[in-house]
Amino acid sequence: MSPNDIIIRPIISEKSTASIEINKYVFEVPIKANKTMVKQAVKAVFGVQPESVNVLLVRGRRRRVRYRVGKTAAWKKAIVTLKAGDKINIFES
């Protein structure tokens, strides 16, 4: 996988935008990606040095639409902590 394939999209939520102040950025990554792959992808795509990477699997939930029961897709989330002084400009408004 190329580095552009590993970082699918940034997660923009209230909690993730508040964590930007403490140099933590949240991304959606493929389920098969691991910590080292995410760390190398962030370094290659954004040109910053990650200090640590935490990944977690978000399980799919059962959802009901009218009379049918379905399931949302499972996905993986990566929380990347950068070194002091580094920042990713994609989150700046």
Stockholm file with secondary structure:
# STOCKHOLM 1.0

chainA/1-93         MSPNDIIIRPIISEKSTASIEINKYVFEVPIKANKTMVKQAVKAVFGVQPESVNVLLVRGRRRRVRYRVGKTAAWKKAIVTLKAGDKINIFES
#=GR chainA/1-93 SS CCHHHHCCEECCCHHHHHGGGGTEEEEEECTTCCHHHHHHHHHHHHCCCEEEEEEEEECCCEEEETTEEEECCCEEEEEEEECTTCCCGGGCC
#=GC SS_cons        CCHHHHCCEECCCHHHHHGGGGTEEEEEECTTCCHHHHHHHHHHHHCCCEEEEEEEEECCCEEEETTEEEECCCEEEEEEEECTTCCCGGGCC
//
